[in-house]
Amino acid sequence: MQEKWRKLWLRIVFFVSVVGPGIISANADNDAGGITTYTYVGAHFGTKMLWVLLLVTISLAVTQEMGVRLGIVTRQGLGGIIRENFGIRWTTFAMVTMLVANVGTVIAEFAGIAAAFSIIGVSKYIAVPLAGLIIWFILYKGSFRTTQKIFLIFSAFYIVYIINGFVIKPDFGQAVSSLFIPQIEWTSPFLLTMIALIGTTITPWGQFFIQSYVVDKGLAIKHYRAERAEVFMGAFITDIVSFFIIICAAATLYKFGIQINDAGDAAIALRPLAGGMAQLLFAFGLFSASMLGAFILPTTTAYAFCEAFGWESGFNTTWKNGRAFYTIILGTIIISGLFVLIPHIPLVRVMILSQDLNGILLPFILIFVVKILNNKRIMGKHVNKPIGNIVSWLTIGGIIVATVALVISSILGLA
């Protein structure tokens, strides 16, 4: 009996030693754009898109697993592998695609910071520059990892949506049936929001981030099974939170026809649990999620670019040696912050559209990943299984079909 307990304990210790990449990268998807998009989905369309969330959860688990496997087998980040196997021209294309998507997402993070402070009456012209300076100072000093852990602890805020879901007592029967019975409206608002839902859950930056994280953590083939379990667990936990955000918004906003125009409107979804404190609680959660994303995205962008083009990178470099690395981080922060400071810019709309951009650009990055994972010369016996290819191509195809349908509906002038 003691031997069995010892083996069980060793397995638990081994699993804990690899925990990080799957849960962190999946959890970081619930950033400012994520919280806002899920709330918007529930407020404007009720539970009609829950079937999309179920499919996206499966896709998230599969695509994140592919990133983990690619990192463990090759011991390289995605940017470097693309350069070695597709050449500079395609590498430039992939990096520009990632840059556009990432800057769009960082803009969403600063929009989230501005929206969070607007709830407590602080101007974005104070909040955004101050947040940008703090982010740059911490990243430049190289203490990003500690800060990331702090904000991941703050992200425990998401549990309030799960508690709120039971306080509200929504129609869980309808919610569960919506997971399995597809409902779709062939209108521009529905399709645009659906693409945002996909793009906020499976992100282009996530493919680069999880692979680099695996390499940086030093995981090897012996860790693969435990890491795969962690990836699947991370996808499930992340989208359980997303599920509850949607049903909370559906039961409190959609039910009474309340549209989301600003962060204060979105905070109403938490009122059954938090009462008069709902806006403050929402502001805290939105700020924490925004800051986490604002730390991760510029860093991921800089690492990917530097690896792809062979430039010096890392927080152990000086400004002189790692000029490209720090310039990309600083440039991403400045451009994104300045965009949000445009007078009268609709912050909620910016956050939703940034996720649309993620969704539209995602297929380009996934195609590179799938092609690499099917290359036996690179992956050996760890090439993609048929199920991985099927889910990946269905995800790519689904986004393309939705995008084409969106263009057609826009041309035809469908509401």
ZALO-256718 format. One record per residue (C-alpha): z, x, y; residue in one letter. Coordinates in steps of 0.25 Angstrom, whole numbers, m for minus. Layout:
+-------+-------+-------+------+
|     w |     u |     v | nugu |
+-------+-------+-------+------+
|     Z |     X |     Y |    A |
...
+-------+-------+-------+------+
***
This chain:
+-------+-------+-------+------+
|     w |     u |     v | nugu |
+-------+-------+-------+------+
|     0 |     0 |     0 |    M |
|     4 |    11 |    10 |    Q |
|   m10 |    18 |     7 |    E |
|   m17 |     5 |    11 |    K |
|    m9 |     4 |    24 |    W |
|   m12 |    18 |    27 |    R |
|   m27 |    16 |    25 |    K |
|   m27 |     4 |    33 |    L |
|   m20 |    12 |    44 |    W |
|   m30 |    23 |    44 |    L |
|   m41 |    13 |    45 |    R |
|   m35 |     7 |    57 |    I |
|   m32 |    21 |    64 |    V |
|   m47 |    24 |    61 |    F |
|   m52 |    12 |    67 |    F |
|   m43 |    13 |    79 |    V |
|   m48 |    27 |    81 |    S |
|   m63 |    22 |    83 |    V |
|   m60 |    10 |    91 |    V |
|   m66 |    11 |   105 |    G |
|   m81 |    10 |   106 |    P |
|   m83 |    m4 |   100 |    G |
|   m72 |   m11 |   107 |    I |
|   m73 |    m4 |   120 |    I |
|   m88 |    m6 |   122 |    S |
|   m88 |   m20 |   117 |    A |
|   m76 |   m24 |   126 |    N |
|   m82 |   m17 |   138 |    A |
|   m93 |   m27 |   137 |    D |
|   m83 |   m38 |   142 |    N |
|   m84 |   m31 |   156 |    D |
|   m86 |   m38 |   169 |    A |
|  m100 |   m43 |   165 |    G |
|   m95 |   m47 |   152 |    G |
|   m83 |   m56 |   157 |    I |
|   m92 |   m62 |   167 |    T |
|  m104 |   m65 |   158 |    T |
|   m95 |   m71 |   147 |    Y |
|   m88 |   m80 |   158 |    T |
|  m102 |   m83 |   164 |    Y |
|  m107 |   m87 |   150 |    V |
|   m96 |   m97 |   147 |    G |
|   m95 |  m102 |   161 |    A |
|  m110 |  m105 |   162 |    H |
|  m114 |  m108 |   148 |    F |
|  m101 |  m112 |   141 |    G |
|  m101 |  m107 |   126 |    T |
|  m116 |  m108 |   124 |    K |
|  m118 |   m93 |   124 |    M |
|  m107 |   m90 |   113 |    L |
|  m118 |   m89 |   103 |    W |
|  m124 |   m77 |   111 |    V |
|  m110 |   m71 |   111 |    L |
|  m109 |   m71 |    96 |    L |
|  m123 |   m65 |    94 |    L |
|  m120 |   m54 |   105 |    V |
|  m107 |   m51 |    98 |    T |
|  m114 |   m47 |    85 |    I |
|  m124 |   m39 |    93 |    S |
|  m113 |   m32 |   101 |    L |
|  m106 |   m28 |    88 |    A |
|  m120 |   m23 |    82 |    V |
|  m125 |   m16 |    94 |    T |
|  m111 |    m9 |    96 |    Q |
|  m111 |    m5 |    82 |    E |
|  m124 |     2 |    83 |    M |
|  m120 |     9 |    95 |    G |
|  m107 |    14 |    88 |    V |
|  m116 |    19 |    76 |    R |
|  m126 |    26 |    84 |    L |
|  m115 |    33 |    92 |    G |
|  m108 |    37 |    79 |    I |
|  m121 |    42 |    72 |    V |
|  m128 |    49 |    83 |    T |
|  m115 |    54 |    91 |    R |
|  m123 |    51 |   104 |    Q |
|  m124 |    41 |   114 |    G |
|  m135 |    31 |   115 |    L |
|  m142 |    38 |   127 |    G |
|  m143 |    51 |   120 |    G |
|  m149 |    45 |   107 |    I |
|  m159 |    37 |   115 |    I |
|  m164 |    50 |   122 |    R |
|  m165 |    58 |   109 |    E |
|  m173 |    47 |   102 |    N |
|  m181 |    40 |   113 |    F |
|  m184 |    51 |   123 |    G |
|  m181 |    51 |   138 |    I |
|  m190 |    40 |   143 |    R |
|  m183 |    30 |   134 |    W |
|  m169 |    36 |   137 |    T |
|  m172 |    34 |   151 |    T |
|  m176 |    19 |   149 |    F |
|  m163 |    17 |   140 |    A |
|  m154 |    24 |   151 |    M |
|  m160 |    16 |   162 |    V |
|  m158 |     3 |   155 |    T |
|  m144 |     6 |   152 |    M |
|  m141 |    11 |   166 |    L |
|  m147 |    m3 |   172 |    V |
|  m138 |   m11 |   162 |    A |
|  m126 |    m2 |   165 |    N |
|  m127 |    m3 |   180 |    V |
|  m128 |   m18 |   179 |    G |
|  m116 |   m18 |   171 |    T |
|  m108 |    m9 |   180 |    V |
|  m112 |   m18 |   191 |    I |
|  m106 |   m30 |   183 |    A |
|   m93 |   m22 |   182 |    E |
|   m92 |   m20 |   197 |    F |
|   m96 |   m34 |   199 |    A |
|   m84 |   m38 |   190 |    G |
|   m75 |   m29 |   198 |    I |
|   m79 |   m35 |   211 |    A |
|   m78 |   m49 |   205 |    A |
|   m64 |   m46 |   199 |    A |
|   m59 |   m42 |   213 |    F |
|   m66 |   m53 |   220 |    S |
|   m56 |   m62 |   212 |    I |
|   m44 |   m56 |   219 |    I |
|   m51 |   m55 |   232 |    G |
|   m55 |   m40 |   233 |    V |
|   m68 |   m37 |   238 |    S |
|   m79 |   m31 |   229 |    K |
|   m81 |   m21 |   240 |    Y |
|   m67 |   m15 |   238 |    I |
|   m66 |   m18 |   223 |    A |
|   m80 |   m12 |   218 |    V |
|   m80 |     1 |   226 |    P |
|   m65 |     3 |   222 |    L |
|   m68 |     0 |   207 |    A |
|   m80 |    10 |   208 |    G |
|   m72 |    21 |   213 |    L |
|   m61 |    19 |   202 |    I |
|   m72 |    19 |   191 |    I |
|   m79 |    31 |   196 |    W |
|   m66 |    39 |   198 |    F |
|   m60 |    36 |   184 |    I |
|   m74 |    39 |   178 |    L |
|   m76 |    52 |   186 |    Y |
|   m62 |    56 |   182 |    K |
|   m65 |    54 |   167 |    G |
|   m54 |    44 |   164 |    S |
|   m63 |    33 |   160 |    F |
|   m58 |    32 |   145 |    R |
|   m43 |    29 |   150 |    T |
|   m49 |    19 |   160 |    T |
|   m57 |    12 |   150 |    Q |
|   m45 |    10 |   141 |    K |
|   m38 |     4 |   152 |    I |
|   m49 |    m6 |   155 |    F |
|   m50 |    m9 |   141 |    L |
|   m36 |   m13 |   141 |    I |
|   m38 |   m22 |   153 |    F |
|   m49 |   m28 |   145 |    S |
|   m39 |   m35 |   136 |    A |
|   m40 |   m45 |   148 |    F |
|   m51 |   m51 |   139 |    Y |
|   m41 |   m57 |   130 |    I |
|   m37 |   m67 |   141 |    V |
|   m51 |   m74 |   138 |    Y |
|   m47 |   m76 |   123 |    I |
|   m33 |   m82 |   127 |    I |
|   m40 |   m90 |   138 |    N |
|   m50 |   m96 |   128 |    G |
|   m38 |  m102 |   119 |    F |
|   m31 |  m107 |   132 |    V |
|   m43 |  m114 |   136 |    I |
|   m45 |  m120 |   122 |    K |
|   m61 |  m121 |   123 |    P |
|   m69 |  m127 |   113 |    D |
|   m69 |  m116 |   103 |    F |
|   m77 |  m124 |    93 |    G |
|   m89 |  m125 |   103 |    Q |
|   m87 |  m110 |   106 |    A |
|   m88 |  m106 |    92 |    V |
|  m100 |  m115 |    90 |    S |
|  m107 |  m109 |   102 |    S |
|  m106 |   m96 |    95 |    L |
|  m115 |  m100 |    84 |    F |
|  m124 |  m111 |    90 |    I |
|  m133 |  m105 |   100 |    P |
|  m135 |  m112 |   113 |    Q |
|  m146 |  m107 |   123 |    I |
|  m151 |  m112 |   136 |    E |
|  m165 |  m106 |   140 |    W |
|  m161 |  m104 |   154 |    T |
|  m160 |   m92 |   163 |    S |
|  m145 |   m93 |   166 |    P |
|  m142 |   m95 |   151 |    F |
|  m151 |   m83 |   146 |    L |
|  m147 |   m74 |   157 |    L |
|  m132 |   m77 |   154 |    T |
|  m135 |   m75 |   139 |    M |
|  m141 |   m61 |   142 |    I |
|  m129 |   m58 |   150 |    A |
|  m120 |   m62 |   138 |    L |
|  m128 |   m52 |   129 |    I |
|  m129 |   m41 |   139 |    G |
|  m114 |   m41 |   142 |    T |
|  m110 |   m40 |   128 |    T |
|  m120 |   m30 |   122 |    I |
|  m123 |   m20 |   133 |    T |
|  m133 |    m8 |   135 |    P |
|  m121 |     0 |   140 |    W |
|  m113 |    m4 |   127 |    G |
|  m123 |     3 |   118 |    Q |
|  m122 |    16 |   126 |    F |
|  m106 |    15 |   127 |    F |
|  m102 |    12 |   113 |    I |
|  m111 |    24 |   107 |    Q |
|  m106 |    34 |   117 |    S |
|   m92 |    29 |   115 |    Y |
|   m93 |    31 |   100 |    V |
|   m99 |    45 |   102 |    V |
|   m88 |    49 |   112 |    D |
|   m77 |    44 |   103 |    K |
|   m82 |    53 |    92 |    G |
|   m84 |    42 |    81 |    L |
|   m91 |    47 |    69 |    A |
|   m97 |    39 |    57 |    I |
|   m84 |    38 |    50 |    K |
|   m80 |    29 |    62 |    H |
|   m92 |    20 |    61 |    Y |
|   m86 |     9 |    53 |    R |
|   m73 |     8 |    61 |    A |
|   m81 |     8 |    74 |    E |
|   m91 |    m2 |    69 |    R |
|   m79 |   m11 |    66 |    A |
|   m74 |    m9 |    80 |    E |
|   m87 |   m12 |    86 |    V |
|   m88 |   m25 |    79 |    F |
|   m74 |   m28 |    83 |    M |
|   m77 |   m25 |    98 |    G |
|   m89 |   m34 |    98 |    A |
|   m81 |   m45 |    92 |    F |
|   m69 |   m44 |   102 |    I |
|   m77 |   m42 |   114 |    T |
|   m85 |   m55 |   111 |    D |
|   m73 |   m63 |   107 |    I |
|   m69 |   m60 |   122 |    V |
|   m82 |   m64 |   127 |    S |
|   m82 |   m77 |   118 |    F |
|   m69 |   m81 |   125 |    F |
|   m73 |   m78 |   139 |    I |
|   m85 |   m87 |   137 |    I |
|   m77 |   m99 |   131 |    I |
|   m67 |   m97 |   142 |    C |
|   m78 |   m98 |   153 |    A |
|   m84 |  m110 |   145 |    A |
|   m71 |  m118 |   144 |    A |
|   m67 |  m115 |   159 |    T |
|   m80 |  m113 |   167 |    L |
|   m92 |  m119 |   160 |    Y |
|   m83 |  m132 |   156 |    K |
|   m81 |  m135 |   171 |    F |
|   m94 |  m130 |   176 |    G |
|   m89 |  m118 |   183 |    I |
|   m99 |  m107 |   186 |    Q |
|   m96 |   m93 |   188 |    I |
|   m99 |   m87 |   202 |    N |
|   m89 |   m77 |   203 |    D |
|   m77 |   m70 |   196 |    A |
|   m67 |   m81 |   200 |    G |
|   m76 |   m91 |   193 |    D |
|   m75 |   m83 |   180 |    A |
|   m60 |   m82 |   181 |    A |
|   m59 |   m97 |   179 |    I |
|   m61 |   m95 |   164 |    A |
|   m47 |   m88 |   163 |    L |
|   m40 |   m99 |   171 |    R |
|   m35 |  m107 |   159 |    P |
|   m27 |   m94 |   154 |    L |
|   m24 |   m88 |   167 |    A |
|   m23 |   m99 |   177 |    G |
|   m22 |   m94 |   192 |    G |
|   m23 |   m80 |   186 |    M |
|   m37 |   m82 |   180 |    A |
|   m44 |   m75 |   191 |    Q |
|   m35 |   m63 |   192 |    L |
|   m36 |   m62 |   177 |    L |
|   m51 |   m63 |   177 |    F |
|   m52 |   m53 |   188 |    A |
|   m43 |   m43 |   180 |    F |
|   m52 |   m44 |   168 |    G |
|   m65 |   m43 |   176 |    L |
|   m60 |   m31 |   183 |    F |
|   m55 |   m24 |   170 |    S |
|   m68 |   m27 |   163 |    A |
|   m77 |   m23 |   175 |    S |
|   m69 |    m9 |   176 |    M |
|   m71 |    m6 |   161 |    L |
|   m86 |    m8 |   162 |    G |
|   m87 |    m1 |   175 |    A |
|   m80 |    11 |   168 |    F |
|   m89 |    11 |   156 |    I |
|  m103 |     8 |   161 |    L |
|  m105 |    19 |   171 |    P |
|   m99 |    29 |   160 |    T |
|  m108 |    24 |   149 |    T |
|  m120 |    24 |   158 |    T |
|  m117 |    39 |   162 |    A |
|  m114 |    43 |   148 |    Y |
|  m127 |    37 |   142 |    A |
|  m136 |    43 |   153 |    F |
|  m131 |    57 |   152 |    C |
|  m132 |    57 |   137 |    E |
|  m146 |    51 |   138 |    A |
|  m151 |    62 |   147 |    F |
|  m142 |    74 |   143 |    G |
|  m133 |    74 |   155 |    W |
|  m119 |    79 |   156 |    E |
|  m109 |    68 |   154 |    S |
|   m94 |    64 |   152 |    G |
|   m82 |    63 |   161 |    F |
|   m78 |    78 |   157 |    N |
|   m90 |    83 |   166 |    T |
|   m89 |    86 |   180 |    T |
|   m98 |    79 |   191 |    W |
|  m107 |    92 |   191 |    K |
|  m109 |    92 |   176 |    N |
|  m109 |    77 |   174 |    G |
|  m116 |    73 |   187 |    R |
|  m126 |    63 |   180 |    A |
|  m114 |    57 |   172 |    F |
|  m106 |    54 |   184 |    Y |
|  m117 |    50 |   193 |    T |
|  m121 |    39 |   183 |    I |
|  m107 |    34 |   183 |    I |
|  m105 |    35 |   198 |    L |
|  m119 |    29 |   201 |    G |
|  m117 |    17 |   191 |    T |
|  m104 |    14 |   198 |    I |
|  m109 |    15 |   212 |    I |
|  m122 |     7 |   210 |    I |
|  m115 |    m4 |   202 |    S |
|  m104 |    m5 |   213 |    G |
|  m113 |    m6 |   224 |    L |
|  m121 |   m17 |   218 |    F |
|  m109 |   m25 |   216 |    V |
|  m105 |   m23 |   231 |    L |
|  m118 |   m30 |   236 |    I |
|  m113 |   m42 |   244 |    P |
|  m112 |   m56 |   238 |    H |
|  m117 |   m51 |   224 |    I |
|  m114 |   m61 |   214 |    P |
|  m104 |   m53 |   205 |    L |
|  m104 |   m63 |   193 |    V |
|  m119 |   m63 |   193 |    R |
|  m120 |   m48 |   194 |    V |
|  m111 |   m47 |   181 |    M |
|  m119 |   m57 |   173 |    I |
|  m133 |   m51 |   177 |    L |
|  m128 |   m37 |   173 |    S |
|  m125 |   m42 |   159 |    Q |
|  m139 |   m48 |   159 |    D |
|  m145 |   m35 |   163 |    L |
|  m137 |   m29 |   151 |    N |
|  m143 |   m39 |   142 |    G |
|  m157 |   m37 |   146 |    I |
|  m156 |   m22 |   145 |    L |
|  m148 |   m22 |   132 |    L |
|  m160 |   m23 |   122 |    P |
|  m166 |   m10 |   128 |    F |
|  m154 |    m2 |   124 |    I |
|  m152 |    m9 |   111 |    L |
|  m166 |    m6 |   106 |    I |
|  m163 |     9 |   108 |    F |
|  m150 |     8 |   100 |    V |
|  m157 |     0 |    89 |    V |
|  m169 |    10 |    88 |    K |
|  m159 |    22 |    87 |    I |
|  m151 |    15 |    76 |    L |
|  m163 |    13 |    68 |    N |
|  m167 |    27 |    68 |    N |
|  m163 |    34 |    55 |    K |
|  m165 |    48 |    61 |    R |
|  m154 |    45 |    71 |    I |
|  m144 |    35 |    63 |    M |
|  m147 |    40 |    48 |    G |
|  m140 |    30 |    39 |    K |
|  m133 |    23 |    51 |    H |
|  m146 |    16 |    56 |    V |
|  m145 |     1 |    60 |    N |
|  m143 |    m9 |    49 |    K |
|  m152 |   m21 |    49 |    P |
|  m141 |   m30 |    55 |    I |
|  m140 |   m20 |    67 |    G |
|  m155 |   m21 |    70 |    N |
|  m155 |   m36 |    68 |    I |
|  m144 |   m38 |    78 |    V |
|  m149 |   m28 |    88 |    S |
|  m163 |   m33 |    88 |    W |
|  m158 |   m48 |    89 |    L |
|  m150 |   m44 |   101 |    T |
|  m161 |   m37 |   108 |    I |
|  m171 |   m48 |   105 |    G |
|  m161 |   m59 |   109 |    G |
|  m159 |   m52 |   123 |    I |
|  m174 |   m50 |   125 |    I |
|  m177 |   m65 |   121 |    V |
|  m166 |   m69 |   131 |    A |
|  m171 |   m61 |   142 |    T |
|  m186 |   m66 |   140 |    V |
|  m180 |   m80 |   139 |    A |
|  m173 |   m77 |   152 |    L |
|  m185 |   m72 |   159 |    V |
|  m194 |   m84 |   154 |    I |
|  m183 |   m94 |   159 |    S |
|  m182 |   m87 |   172 |    S |
|  m197 |   m88 |   174 |    I |
|  m197 |  m103 |   170 |    L |
|  m186 |  m105 |   180 |    G |
|  m176 |  m111 |   169 |    L |
|  m162 |  m113 |   175 |    A |
+-------+-------+-------+------+
***
